[in-house]
């Protein structure tokens, strides 16, 4: 019998995170963004205001050189910042 396939452990690309200057909170926002949460949902889950979420997103867009949330998620996945 063959062994069941195990999912490899995902490790964030810390080198890229450091190079881009992403904060731990920005990475957390990216992870939740990938789940499809709205700004209001993100704010509730992180216990902050929607204005704070918008500020995090603005910084993420600048650091990732994107202009939309879908682009941010796609780029973060391709850079192995998030799963």
Secondary structure, 3 states (H helix, E strand, C coil): CCCCCCCCCCCCCHHHHHHHCCCHHHHHHHHHHHCCCCHHHHHHHHCCCHHHHHHHHHHHHHHHCCCCHHHHHHHHHHCCCCC
